[in-house]
Amino acid sequence: MTCYETLFVVKPTLTDEETAAQIAKIKDIVAKNGGELLATNDMGMRKLAYPVEKNDRGYYTVLFYKAEGTLINELERNLKINEEVIKFLTVKYTKQKELTQFNKLVTSANKKAEPAPEATPVVEEAPVAEVAAEKTEA
């Protein structure tokens, strides 16, 4: 299996639910065609370098996955006919240096996706004896 990265841009006019549905639809295409999804990087709403279909902004998402070459044809066919996707790009990683960078990208995308551990507030309590002594002196 070969390592791939697919970046696609969804129209900014969609609601959050519709955007999430479009991303899930594309992830399903990867899964149904034998691809192994390694990481997803939702980059969010960003300004485009130039207007595309009269849009100045778009919702960027990057998928990192391993798959056979036949999956790419099916995935790109679906991206082309999807009216909500305004741009996409697929990159194939083959050389050792490229694969090293691919693994770094997957690791960083997975770190971003993990929720940060919530810090529990530290409450310092005074010993009971000191509190009792303060009350008697007053």
RATABEL-V751765 format. One record per backbone hydrogen bond with DSSP energy under -1.0 kcal/mol. CO is the residue of the C=O (numbers start at 0). NH is the residue of the N-H. If there is no record, write none. Layout:
# RATABEL-V751765
co = <CO | CO>
nh = <NH | NH>
This chain:
# RATABEL-V751765
co = <1 | 2 | 3 | 4 | 5 | 6 | 7 | 8 | 8 | 9 | 14 | 15 | 16 | 17 | 18 | 19 | 20 | 21 | 22 | 23 | 24 | 25 | 26 | 27 | 28 | 29 | 30 | 35 | 38 | 40 | 43 | 45 | 51 | 54 | 55 | 57 | 58 | 59 | 59 | 60 | 61 | 62 | 63 | 63 | 64 | 65 | 66 | 67 | 69 | 70 | 71 | 72 | 73 | 74 | 75 | 76 | 77 | 83 | 86 | 88 | 90 | 94 | 95 | 96 | 97 | 98 | 99 | 100 | 101 | 102 | 103 | 104 | 105 | 106 | 107 | 108 | 109 | 126 | 127 | 128 | 129 | 130 | 131 | 132 | 133>
nh = <66 | 92 | 64 | 90 | 62 | 88 | 60 | 85 | 86 | 58 | 18 | 19 | 20 | 21 | 22 | 23 | 24 | 25 | 26 | 27 | 28 | 29 | 30 | 31 | 32 | 34 | 33 | 65 | 63 | 61 | 59 | 57 | 54 | 51 | 47 | 45 | 9 | 42 | 43 | 7 | 40 | 5 | 37 | 38 | 3 | 35 | 1 | 70 | 73 | 74 | 75 | 76 | 77 | 78 | 79 | 80 | 81 | 10 | 8 | 6 | 4 | 98 | 99 | 100 | 101 | 102 | 103 | 104 | 105 | 106 | 107 | 108 | 109 | 110 | 111 | 112 | 113 | 130 | 131 | 132 | 133 | 134 | 135 | 136 | 137>
